[in-house]
């Protein structure tokens, strides 16, 4: 009997892409393939791509260049490119890398196994749907059979696409408009995940706050969904990303505060501290409105950890406007920030603002100044945890030192600790925080609160 073919998946980009890779792995396993330990051992290599920033393009073509020699040495190897870059570039990928066998877009991920089979007989294939299949987008089955990197923690996509018109963002063009999955399907999926040993779920969407608006035609259902998922037996931690500040409603904040499973963590993208820049970005809120929403969340949820996104060098941003951003960021005291240099993406409004592009040297200087402010805030926030006893979900031995284990607190902070008992990934322990760095904690194990609940783990390759 022939050995089953094997696959490896490299993931570029956001959590949505990571979850798509998990779903794709599940589809390939269901099609008879097995996970390979490395590219060198794989019969199929899939690159699941991102297109949010320019360096995503560079990463893809660099990876394809490295795979060319492997393809020449092993002609039977199949290379596939999927995701947002494939959706946007389509035939360009085959023009630049003719050794690619399959290109598929964001809307037909479920077709990938069939495309790989067809390509073995027909040669290179490109299949990119211009619009999502409504029923397929709302189907929960692929997510249930996902092969997860951490078997005790799962992503759950509650909506695809985005209805916002942010000037810098290519997502609506490559993922389409908002499509919400049925409410009951999501609850059933959470129940199935809990039965399989998953104890932590991270809810995903481009704008989770607006979940369900297309289903009810009246109001978002996100607060109701948080309460329903938080009530699922076995689900101990519930997180979500990303909400949009303009849509963070009081009922969502109340659901966070009143649902014990929801972690005291909020990712609330600011992007800029200048009202004029926010208007140019088409973000739909002012600095004052952002600060009001943030204050409401912190008032309702004691000890709330808050993270954010920031863009440096948006077209037309002046030195004075950047200084406004520094002031707002310092005042907000974020636990962590994801700071990005503006990257023009063809097809967006901001890409056409070429006369207003900010110089590279100016952007570099601003980026470093912002980094100083955010690092100071992150360190201060981390230092408040020193001496605290934290509940930690164990992820396993540290990659640098197997004698040190790592895990996540309920606030989402990474903590490195010295174990005092034998531990497996997925165990829940208490740990005392002994010291702090800006973006991680150190501590020592105290008690084992419970053993892991999952049974198996199949690794994925990530980039």
C-alpha positions in Angstrom: 0.0 0.0 0.0 1.4 3.4 -1.0 2.4 5.9 1.7 0.0 8.8 2.0 1.2 12.1 0.6 2.3 14.7 3.1 1.9 18.5 3.3 3.4 21.5 4.9 1.8 25.0 5.3 3.6 28.3 5.7 1.4 31.1 7.0 2.0 34.8 6.5 0.0 37.5 8.1 -2.8 37.9 10.6 -4.8 35.6 12.9 -7.4 35.2 10.2 -4.7 33.7 7.9 -3.5 31.5 10.8 -7.0 30.1 11.2 -7.4 29.7 7.5 -4.2 27.6 7.5 -5.7 25.4 10.3 -8.8 24.9 8.3 -6.8 24.1 5.2 -4.8 21.6 7.1 -8.0 19.9 8.3 -9.2 19.8 4.7 -6.0 18.2 3.5 -6.0 15.6 6.3 -9.7 14.8 5.3 -8.4 14.3 1.8 -6.0 11.7 2.9 -2.8 13.7 3.3 -0.6 13.8 6.5 1.4 16.6 8.0 5.1 16.6 7.2 7.8 17.6 9.7 9.4 20.0 7.2 9.4 21.3 3.7 12.1 18.9 2.7 9.8 16.0 3.6 6.5 17.4 2.1 4.9 16.3 -1.1 2.7 19.5 -1.0 3.8 22.9 0.2 1.1 25.6 0.6 2.0 29.2 1.2 -1.0 31.0 2.7 -0.3 34.7 2.0 -1.0 38.2 3.3 -1.2 41.4 1.3 -1.7 44.0 4.0 1.8 45.5 3.7 4.5 45.6 1.0 6.9 43.4 2.8 4.3 40.6 2.5 4.9 40.6 -1.2 8.6 40.4 -0.7 8.3 37.6 1.8 6.2 35.5 -0.6 8.5 35.9 -3.6 11.5 35.3 -1.5 9.9 32.0 -0.2 9.0 31.0 -3.7 12.5 31.6 -4.9 13.9 29.4 -2.1 11.4 26.6 -3.1 12.5 26.7 -6.8 15.5 24.6 -6.2 13.5 22.1 -4.1 11.0 21.8 -7.0 13.8 21.3 -9.5 15.2 18.5 -7.4 11.8 16.9 -6.8 9.5 17.5 -9.8 6.6 15.7 -8.2 6.5 18.3 -5.4 3.4 20.5 -5.6 3.6 24.1 -4.6 0.4 26.1 -4.0 -0.2 29.7 -3.1 -3.4 30.8 -1.4 -4.8 33.6 0.6 -5.0 37.4 0.1 -2.0 37.8 -2.2 -3.3 35.1 -4.4 -6.7 36.8 -4.5 -5.1 40.1 -5.5 -2.3 39.0 -7.8 -3.8 35.9 -9.5 -2.0 35.2 -12.7 0.9 37.4 -11.8 2.2 34.7 -9.4 2.5 32.1 -12.1 4.2 34.7 -14.4 6.8 35.4 -11.7 7.1 31.8 -10.4 6.2 29.3 -13.1 7.1 26.4 -10.8 3.9 27.1 -8.8 1.2 24.4 -9.4 -1.9 25.9 -7.9 -3.1 29.5 -7.0 -6.4 29.8 -5.1 -8.0 32.9 -3.5 -9.6 33.7 -0.1 -13.1 32.7 -1.3 -12.3 29.2 -2.5 -10.0 27.8 0.2 -12.3 24.8 0.5 -11.5 23.9 -3.1 -7.7 23.6 -2.5 -7.5 19.8 -2.1 -9.5 19.2 -5.3 -7.3 21.8 -7.2 -4.2 20.0 -6.1 -5.6 16.7 -7.4 -6.5 18.3 -10.7 -3.1 20.0 -11.1 -1.4 16.6 -11.0 -3.2 15.7 -14.2 -3.8 19.0 -15.9 -0.8 21.2 -14.9 -0.7 24.6 -13.2 -4.2 25.9 -12.2 -5.4 29.3 -11.1 -8.9 29.5 -9.4 -9.8 32.7 -7.7 -13.5 33.6 -7.1 -14.3 37.3 -7.3 -17.0 37.1 -4.6 -17.6 34.8 -1.6 -20.0 31.9 -1.8 -22.5 33.0 0.9 -23.4 29.5 2.0 -19.7 28.3 2.1 -18.7 31.4 4.1 -21.4 30.6 6.7 -20.6 26.9 6.8 -18.9 25.9 10.1 -17.8 22.4 9.1 -14.2 23.3 7.9 -13.4 25.0 11.2 -14.5 22.0 13.2 -12.0 19.8 11.5 -9.2 22.3 11.6 -5.7 21.0 12.6 -4.6 23.5 15.3 -1.1 24.5 16.3 -2.2 24.5 20.0 -4.8 21.7 20.5 -6.1 23.3 23.6 -6.7 26.7 22.0 -8.8 27.4 18.9 -9.5 30.3 16.6 -13.2 30.8 15.7 -14.1 32.9 12.6 -17.5 34.5 13.2 -17.5 36.7 10.1 -15.6 37.2 6.9 -15.0 40.4 5.0 -15.4 44.0 6.0 -17.9 46.8 5.2 -15.7 49.6 6.4 -13.8 51.9 3.9 -10.5 52.7 5.7 -8.3 54.5 3.2 -5.3 52.4 3.7 -6.9 48.9 3.9 -7.0 46.3 1.1 -9.0 43.8 3.1 -12.5 44.6 1.6 -11.0 44.1 -1.8 -9.5 40.7 -1.1 -12.1 39.3 1.4 -15.3 41.1 0.3 -18.1 42.5 2.4 -19.1 41.3 5.9 -20.8 37.9 6.0 -21.7 36.7 9.5 -21.9 33.0 10.3 -25.2 31.8 11.9 -25.4 32.3 15.7 -26.4 28.8 16.6 -23.7 27.3 14.4 -21.1 29.2 16.4 -22.4 28.0 19.7 -22.5 24.4 18.4 -18.9 24.8 17.2 -17.8 26.0 20.6 -19.5 23.0 22.2 -17.8 20.7 19.8 -14.4 22.3 20.5 -15.0 22.0 24.2 -15.7 18.3 23.9 -12.4 17.9 22.0 -10.5 19.4 24.9 -10.3 23.0 23.8 -10.4 25.4 26.7 -9.6 28.7 25.1 -11.3 30.3 22.0 -10.3 33.4 20.2 -13.1 34.9 18.2 -12.0 36.4 14.9 -13.5 39.0 12.5 -12.4 42.1 10.7 -14.9 44.0 12.8 -16.3 41.7 15.4 -18.5 44.4 16.9 -20.7 44.4 13.9 -21.2 40.6 13.9 -24.8 39.7 13.0 -25.8 43.0 11.6 -26.3 41.3 8.2 -28.3 38.5 9.8 -30.8 40.7 11.8 -30.8 43.7 9.5 -31.2 45.6 12.7 -28.5 45.4 15.4 -25.2 43.6 16.0 -25.4 40.4 18.0 -21.8 40.4 19.3 -22.7 41.0 22.9 -25.2 38.1 22.8 -22.6 35.9 21.2 -20.0 36.6 23.9 -22.5 35.6 26.6 -23.5 32.5 24.7 -20.0 31.3 24.0 -18.9 32.1 27.5 -21.7 29.9 28.9 -20.4 26.8 27.0 -19.2 24.2 29.5 -15.5 23.7 29.3 -14.6 27.0 27.7 -12.6 28.8 30.3 -11.1 31.6 28.3 -12.7 33.7 25.6 -10.9 36.4 23.6 -11.7 38.4 20.5 -10.1 40.5 17.8 -10.5 42.9 16.3 -13.2 45.3 17.4 -13.6 48.7 15.7 -13.6 51.7 18.1 -16.6 53.3 16.3 -18.7 50.2 16.9 -17.7 49.3 20.5 -21.1 49.4 22.1 -22.1 49.6 25.8 -23.7 46.2 25.6 -20.5 44.6 24.4 -18.6 46.2 27.3 -21.3 44.9 29.7 -21.0 41.4 28.2 -17.3 41.4 28.7 -17.6 42.5 32.3 -20.4 40.1 33.2 -19.2 36.9 31.5 -16.5 35.2 33.6 -15.0 33.3 30.6 -14.2 36.6 28.7 -10.7 37.5 29.5 -9.9 41.0 30.7 -8.2 42.0 27.5 -9.2 44.4 24.8 -7.5 45.1 21.4 -8.8 48.5 20.3 -7.0 49.9 17.2 -6.3 53.6 17.5 -4.2 54.1 14.3 -3.5 57.8 14.9 -3.9 60.4 17.7 -4.7 63.2 15.2 -8.3 63.9 14.3 -7.4 65.2 10.9 -5.4 62.0 10.1 -8.3 59.8 11.4 -10.6 61.6 9.0 -8.2 61.1 6.2 -8.0 57.5 7.1 -11.8 57.3 7.1 -11.9 55.7 10.5 -15.2 57.0 11.6 -14.3 58.2 15.1 -12.4 61.0 16.7 -9.7 60.9 19.4 -12.3 62.1 21.9 -14.7 59.3 21.0 -12.0 56.7 21.2 -10.9 57.9 24.7 -14.5 57.8 25.9 -14.9 54.2 24.7 -11.6 53.2 26.3 -12.5 54.9 29.6 -15.9 53.1 29.6 -14.3 49.7 29.1 -11.7 50.3 31.8 -14.4 51.6 34.3 -16.5 48.4 33.7 -13.6 45.9 33.7 -11.0 46.4 36.5 -7.4 45.6 35.6 -8.2 45.5 31.8 -5.3 44.9 29.5 -5.5 47.1 26.4 -3.5 46.7 23.2 -3.7 48.7 20.0 -2.6 49.2 16.4 -0.8 52.4 15.2 0.2 53.5 11.7 3.3 55.8 11.3 3.7 58.0 8.3 0.1 58.0 6.8 0.1 60.4 3.8 0.0 64.0 4.9 0.9 63.4 8.5 2.7 66.4 9.8 5.2 66.6 12.7 2.6 68.3 14.8 0.0 65.6 14.1 2.5 62.9 15.0 3.2 64.7 18.2 -0.5 64.5 18.9 -0.3 60.7 18.5 2.6 60.5 20.9 0.6 62.4 23.5 -2.5 60.3 23.1 -0.5 57.0 23.2 1.3 58.1 26.4 -2.0 59.0 28.0 -3.6 55.7 27.1 -0.9 53.6 28.8 -1.3 50.6 26.5 -0.1 47.2 27.6 1.2 46.5 24.1 1.1 48.1 20.6 1.4 46.8 17.1 3.1 49.6 15.2 3.2 49.6 11.4 4.9 51.9 8.9 2.3 53.0 6.2 2.5 50.8 3.2 0.6 51.9 0.1 -1.5 49.1 -1.4 -2.7 49.4 -4.9 -6.5 49.8 -5.1 -6.8 51.8 -1.8 -7.5 55.5 -1.5 -4.3 56.1 0.4 -2.1 54.6 -2.4 -3.3 57.5 -4.6 -2.1 60.2 -2.1 1.4 60.1 -3.6 2.0 63.8 -3.3 1.5 63.5 0.4 3.8 60.5 1.1 6.0 61.0 4.1 9.8 60.6 3.6 11.5 57.4 4.7 13.9 59.2 7.1 11.0 61.1 8.7 9.1 57.9 9.2 12.1 56.1 10.7 12.6 58.9 13.2 8.9 58.9 14.1 8.8 55.1 14.4 11.7 55.1 16.9 10.2 57.9 19.0 6.9 56.1 19.1 8.6 52.9 20.1 10.2 54.6 23.1 6.8 55.8 24.3 5.1 52.4 23.8 7.9 50.5 25.4 7.8 52.7 28.5 4.0 52.2 28.9 4.3 48.4 28.3 7.1 48.1 31.0 5.0 50.1 33.5 2.0 47.9 32.9 4.0 44.7 33.2 5.6 45.9 36.4 2.2 46.2 38.1 2.0 42.4 37.9 5.1 41.7 39.9 4.2 39.9 43.1 0.8 38.9 41.7 -0.4 35.3 41.5 -1.5 34.7 37.9 -3.6 31.9 36.3 -1.4 30.6 33.5 -2.4 28.3 30.5 0.8 26.3 29.8 2.0 26.3 26.2 5.1 24.1 26.9 8.9 24.4 27.2 10.5 27.6 26.0 12.3 27.3 22.6 15.4 28.9 24.0 15.6 26.9 27.3 13.7 23.6 27.7 14.1 24.0 31.5 11.9 27.1 31.4 8.2 26.8 30.5 6.0 29.4 28.9 2.3 30.2 29.1 -0.3 33.0 28.9 -2.1 34.8 31.7 -5.7 35.8 31.4 -4.6 39.2 30.3 -2.8 37.6 27.3 0.7 38.3 28.7 3.4 35.8 27.9 5.1 34.5 31.1 8.2 32.4 31.4 8.3 30.3 34.6 10.3 27.6 36.3 8.1 24.5 36.7 8.1 22.6 40.0 6.2 19.6 38.7 5.9 17.7 35.4 3.7 19.7 33.1 2.1 19.2 29.7 0.9 21.9 27.3 -2.7 22.7 28.1 -2.4 22.4 31.8 -3.7 25.3 33.9 -1.5 26.5 36.8 -1.0 29.4 39.1 2.4 31.2 39.0 3.8 34.0 41.0 5.3 36.9 39.0 8.8 37.6 40.1 10.0 40.2 37.4 8.8 42.0 34.4 10.0 43.1 31.0 8.0 45.3 28.6 6.4 42.4 26.7 6.7 39.3 29.0 6.8 38.3 32.6 8.9 35.9 34.6 7.7 33.8 37.5 7.7 30.5 39.4 5.0 27.8 39.4 2.8 27.5 42.5 -0.1 25.1 42.0 -1.5 22.9 39.3 -5.1 23.9 38.9 -6.0 21.2 36.4 -4.5 18.8 33.9 -4.7 19.2 30.1 -8.0 18.2 28.5 -6.9 17.6 24.9 -5.6 14.4 23.6 -3.5 15.0 20.4 -1.5 17.6 18.7 -0.4 17.8 15.0 2.1 20.6 14.3 1.9 23.2 11.5 4.7 25.1 9.9 4.4 28.9 10.4 6.4 31.9 9.2 
